[in-house]
Amino acid sequence: MKKVFLLGGLGLALLAACSKKDNGPTYDAVAQYDADSATIVNYLKTNNITASHDPRSIFWQIIDSGDVANKPTATSNVTVKYAGTFLDGKSFDSNDNISFDLDRVISGWTVGIPKIGKAGRIKLFLPSIYAYGPDGRPGIPSNAVLLFDVTLKDFQKK
């Protein structure tokens, strides 16, 4: 059974009840989010990083706000440079020049990238539900907390 809650002004859906995978353990999205958030908060404190946070959302640190009068929307096509790492610093992905629609990627990017303008740079600290969740993907385990360092090179609003 799945229940969907709209949280904050972000209009994002958060899976809040349980869903079973092949008779496996029950997945509790809220408990996982809380555990991920505690991990991120500890990481930020340990590394003396000041980051912003919306309730039940992602954590972010704006390195360079870019052109604040010229920001993408959640449906824009963006061109970015990025590096993805786990909190231990191990890299799992990077690209110097890739384009995609923001509404077709992980929700942490859909929420985070519009916080900067063209030529801006942001670090996104993503609880697993805003990344690849309980399913993970090749090279990324289930419920992994991820860190992305993203530079917004260009975008087109849709």
Secondary structure in CASP SS format (residue, H / E / C, confidence):
PFRMAT SS
TARGET T0000
AUTHOR 0000-0000-0000
METHOD secondary structure of the structure
MODEL  1
M C 1.00
K C 1.00
K C 1.00
V E 1.00
F E 1.00
L E 1.00
L E 1.00
G H 1.00
G H 1.00
L H 1.00
G C 1.00
L E 1.00
A E 1.00
L E 1.00
L E 1.00
A C 1.00
A C 1.00
C E 1.00
S E 1.00
K C 1.00
K C 1.00
D C 1.00
N C 1.00
G C 1.00
P C 1.00
T C 1.00
Y E 1.00
D E 1.00
A H 1.00
V H 1.00
A H 1.00
Q H 1.00
Y H 1.00
D H 1.00
A H 1.00
D H 1.00
S H 1.00
A H 1.00
T H 1.00
I H 1.00
V H 1.00
N H 1.00
Y H 1.00
L H 1.00
K H 1.00
T H 1.00
N C 1.00
N C 1.00
I C 1.00
T C 1.00
A C 1.00
S E 1.00
H E 1.00
D C 1.00
P C 1.00
R C 1.00
S C 1.00
I C 1.00
F E 1.00
W E 1.00
Q E 1.00
I E 1.00
I E 1.00
D E 1.00
S C 1.00
G C 1.00
D E 1.00
V C 1.00
A C 1.00
N C 1.00
K C 1.00
P C 1.00
T C 1.00
A C 1.00
T C 1.00
S C 1.00
N E 1.00
V E 1.00
T E 1.00
V E 1.00
K E 1.00
Y E 1.00
A E 1.00
G E 1.00
T E 1.00
F E 1.00
L C 1.00
D C 1.00
G C 1.00
K C 1.00
S E 1.00
F E 1.00
D E 1.00
S E 1.00
N E 1.00
D E 1.00
N E 1.00
I E 1.00
S E 1.00
F E 1.00
D E 1.00
L H 1.00
D H 1.00
R H 1.00
V C 1.00
I C 1.00
S H 1.00
G H 1.00
W H 1.00
T H 1.00
V H 1.00
G H 1.00
I H 1.00
P H 1.00
K H 1.00
I C 1.00
G C 1.00
K E 1.00
A C 1.00
G C 1.00
R E 1.00
I E 1.00
K E 1.00
L E 1.00
F E 1.00
L E 1.00
P C 1.00
S H 1.00
I H 1.00
Y H 1.00
A C 1.00
Y C 1.00
G H 1.00
P H 1.00
D H 1.00
G C 1.00
R E 1.00
P C 1.00
G C 1.00
I E 1.00
P C 1.00
S C 1.00
N C 1.00
A C 1.00
V C 1.00
L E 1.00
L E 1.00
F E 1.00
D E 1.00
V E 1.00
T E 1.00
L E 1.00
K E 1.00
D E 1.00
F E 1.00
Q E 1.00
K C 1.00
K C 1.00
END
